[in-house]
Amino acid sequence: MKYLVMVQGTQADYAAMRGQASEHSPAWSEKDLQAMFSFMEAVNNDLAESGELVDAQGLVEPAQTRFVHAGKDGRPVISDGPYSETKELLAGYWVLDCESLDRVTEIAARVARCPAPDGAPDYPVVIRPIDDGGGDVCASGA
């Protein structure tokens, strides 16, 4: 079965990784960044070797986010991010093809141990099974 494994972050987290501390997160050093990148590379290499990795991507900061939704007149309403009312957004993901929920949970637990500086936020790693039943589901509920 395929699963989407997601990590979250905020605009403040991306700023912290660029060395800008905030009340939300301490500034990351070059050593902190290298530890995180090395850890993620090892996870990705292990998943590729096991044949479980379908795709993995880190996403750009929320400041480059664009939200699109239908307005009351049906025309698209487009807004650029980030948004102060938005707490966490998707920061990166893996699409994994694993034999069981237990196995993907084991992988998510490993991802949750990614190194970060003391005081950095601790977000859960979210697992969502991918519905490959072929159903045609529209985000608008239609």
C-alpha positions in Angstrom: 0.0 0.0 0.0 1.1 3.5 -0.6 1.4 6.2 2.1 2.0 9.9 2.2 4.4 10.7 5.1 4.4 14.4 5.8 6.6 16.8 7.9 5.3 20.3 8.8 6.9 23.7 9.3 6.2 27.4 9.5 7.6 30.5 7.9 9.5 31.1 11.2 11.1 27.6 10.8 12.4 28.5 7.3 13.8 31.8 8.6 15.4 30.0 11.5 17.2 27.7 9.0 18.5 30.8 7.4 19.9 31.9 10.8 17.1 34.2 11.9 15.9 33.2 15.4 12.4 34.0 16.6 10.3 33.3 19.7 9.1 30.3 17.7 12.5 28.8 16.9 16.3 29.3 17.5 18.6 30.1 14.7 20.1 27.1 13.0 23.8 26.9 12.5 25.5 25.5 9.4 26.3 22.4 11.5 22.6 22.0 12.4 21.6 22.2 8.8 24.3 19.7 7.7 23.2 17.3 10.4 19.6 17.6 9.2 20.5 17.2 5.5 22.7 14.2 6.3 20.0 12.5 8.3 17.4 13.0 5.6 19.8 11.8 2.9 20.4 8.6 4.9 16.6 8.0 5.4 16.1 8.6 1.6 19.0 6.3 0.7 17.7 3.5 2.9 14.2 3.8 1.6 15.4 3.7 -2.0 17.6 0.7 -1.3 14.6 -1.1 0.3 12.4 -0.3 -2.7 9.9 1.5 -0.5 10.6 5.1 -1.8 8.3 6.3 -4.6 9.0 10.0 -4.2 10.4 12.5 -1.6 10.5 16.3 -1.8 11.2 19.2 0.5 9.0 22.2 -0.2 10.0 25.9 -0.4 9.1 28.3 2.3 5.4 29.4 2.9 6.3 32.9 1.7 6.2 31.4 -1.8 2.8 29.8 -1.3 -0.2 30.6 -3.4 -3.7 29.7 -2.4 -6.4 29.4 -5.1 -10.1 28.9 -4.3 -13.4 29.7 -6.0 -15.0 33.0 -5.1 -18.7 33.4 -4.6 -19.1 34.2 -8.3 -17.2 31.1 -9.2 -14.1 33.0 -10.4 -10.8 32.1 -8.9 -9.5 34.1 -5.9 -5.7 34.0 -5.7 -3.8 34.9 -2.6 0.0 34.8 -1.9 1.5 33.6 1.4 2.5 33.5 4.1 -0.4 34.1 6.3 -0.2 35.0 10.0 -3.3 32.9 10.8 -1.7 29.8 9.2 0.2 27.8 11.8 1.9 24.8 10.2 2.1 24.0 6.5 3.5 21.0 4.7 7.3 21.4 4.6 8.2 18.1 2.9 6.9 14.6 2.1 7.6 11.1 1.1 5.4 8.8 -0.9 6.2 5.3 0.3 5.1 1.9 -0.9 5.2 -0.2 2.3 3.9 -3.6 3.3 2.0 -2.4 6.3 0.9 0.6 8.4 3.3 -0.8 11.1 6.2 -0.5 8.7 5.4 3.1 7.6 4.9 4.0 11.3 8.4 2.7 12.0 9.8 4.9 9.2 7.8 8.0 10.5 9.3 7.4 14.0 12.7 7.5 12.4 11.9 10.7 10.6 10.6 12.2 13.9 14.1 11.8 15.3 15.7 14.2 12.8 18.3 16.3 14.5 17.4 20.0 15.2 18.9 22.6 17.5 17.7 22.7 21.1 14.5 24.6 21.4 13.3 24.0 17.8 9.6 23.1 17.4 8.8 19.4 17.5 6.1 18.7 14.9 4.4 15.3 14.5 5.2 13.3 11.3 1.8 12.7 9.7 1.0 9.4 7.9 -1.9 9.3 5.4 -2.7 6.2 3.4 -3.1 6.9 -0.3 -6.5 5.9 -1.7 -5.6 4.0 -4.9 -9.1 2.7 -5.3 -9.5 4.7 -8.5 -12.4 6.7 -7.2 -13.0 10.2 -8.7 -13.1 12.6 -5.7 -13.2 16.3 -6.3 -11.7 18.6 -3.6 -14.8 20.8 -3.8 -17.0 17.8 -2.7 -18.8 17.7 -6.0 
